Amino acid sequence: FFRRPTNKRYRRLPQNLADFGNYVYEVVKRYKDRFTYWEIWNEADIAFWQGTDEEYIQLMQVAYQAAKRADPTCQVSMTGLAYPFPHTNRTGRLCDGRAFLEKCLKLAPDEFDIVNFHSYGGMKSLDRKLTEIAELMRQYGCTKPVWITETGMPTHLRGATEQDQARYCAQAYATALAAGVAKIFWHCFHDW
């Protein structure tokens, strides 16, 4: 059973990064025989992270270094980018997946092993993200694998049918794999 804290402090940079690094180290050390892959946060480019982009990068750097100390063979993914169209959220933060990824590639290119994003909204959205990510990776000389750790077409939104969902599944996988994406994870075949 998990109950979120009421103060939302958990969505920001920890007050003591060394403590967070120790936590990551101990978790990776404990579970290194069971898990190889670790993702540092989820959708830090939107409201799931309420610090700055630069603060997230600090968190990622500490986590990456701690994970590699605990298990040099583990693979660390950057946050699963929601990668929205640029917009200002209700807290006044600019949410821009492309700009967020560019900061990670520029400020911490060696502090993650996997580029990771999410894609919902159909083929237009997926095509745009694949193109922009490939351009940024070329620009920064990044040859890391790209994963899509969430994609799907929920049938409870925008009137998508199960047939639309099936069509998108086939098109999304074929397009992403042809673009060089290494792994794709479908999120929810049912309504959620």
Residue pairs with C-beta under 8 A, 6 or more apart in sequence:
4 10
8 50
11 47
11 48
11 49
11 50
11 51
12 49
12 50
12 51
12 55
13 51
13 55
13 56
13 58
13 59
14 20
14 59
17 58
17 59
17 62
18 62
20 59
20 62
20 63
21 62
21 63
21 65
21 66
22 66
24 62
24 63
24 66
24 67
24 70
25 66
25 67
25 69
25 70
26 70
27 70
28 35
28 38
28 66
28 67
28 70
28 71
28 74
29 70
29 71
32 70
32 71
32 74
35 74
36 73
36 74
36 75
37 74
37 75
37 76
37 77
37 114
38 63
38 67
38 74
38 75
38 76
38 77
39 76
39 77
39 78
39 79
39 80
39 116
39 149
40 59
40 60
40 63
40 64
40 76
40 77
40 78
40 79
40 112
41 48
41 49
41 56
41 59
41 60
41 79
41 80
42 48
42 79
42 80
43 49
43 79
43 80
43 81
43 82
43 118
44 53
44 56
44 79
44 81
44 100
45 53
45 79
45 81
45 82
45 83
45 84
45 95
45 96
45 97
45 100
45 101
46 82
46 84
46 89
46 95
47 89
47 90
47 91
47 93
47 95
48 82
49 56
49 79
50 91
50 93
51 59
53 99
53 100
53 103
54 103
54 107
56 79
56 100
57 103
57 104
57 107
57 108
57 111
60 78
60 79
60 104
60 108
60 111
60 112
61 108
61 111
63 76
64 76
64 108
64 111
64 112
65 111
67 74
67 76
68 74
68 76
75 113
75 114
76 112
76 113
76 114
77 112
77 113
77 114
77 115
77 116
77 147
77 149
78 104
78 112
78 114
78 115
78 116
79 116
80 116
80 117
80 118
80 149
80 150
81 97
81 100
81 101
81 116
81 117
81 118
82 95
82 97
82 117
82 118
83 97
83 98
83 101
83 117
83 118
83 119
83 129
84 95
84 96
84 97
86 94
86 95
86 96
86 98
86 99
87 94
87 95
87 96
88 94
88 95
89 95
97 117
97 129
98 132
98 136
101 115
101 117
101 133
101 136
102 136
102 140
104 112
105 136
105 137
105 139
105 140
105 142
106 140
109 140
109 142
112 144
113 144
113 145
114 144
114 145
114 146
114 147
114 182
115 133
115 137
115 142
115 144
115 145
115 146
115 147
116 146
116 147
116 148
116 149
117 129
117 133
117 146
117 147
117 148
117 149
118 148
118 149
118 150
118 151
118 187
119 125
119 126
119 129
119 148
119 150
119 151
119 172
120 150
120 151
120 152
120 153
120 154
122 153
122 168
123 168
123 171
123 172
123 175
126 151
126 172
126 175
126 176
127 175
130 175
130 176
130 179
130 181
133 146
134 179
134 180
136 142
137 143
137 144
137 146
145 182
145 183
146 180
146 181
146 182
147 181
147 182
147 183
147 184
147 185
148 176
148 181
148 183
148 184
148 185
149 183
149 185
150 185
150 187
151 172
151 176
151 184
151 185
151 186
151 187
152 165
152 168
152 169
152 186
152 187
152 188
152 189
153 160
153 164
153 165
153 168
153 169
154 160
154 188
154 191
154 192
155 161
155 162
155 164
155 165
155 190
155 191
156 191
156 192
160 168
165 189
169 186
172 184
173 184
176 184
177 184
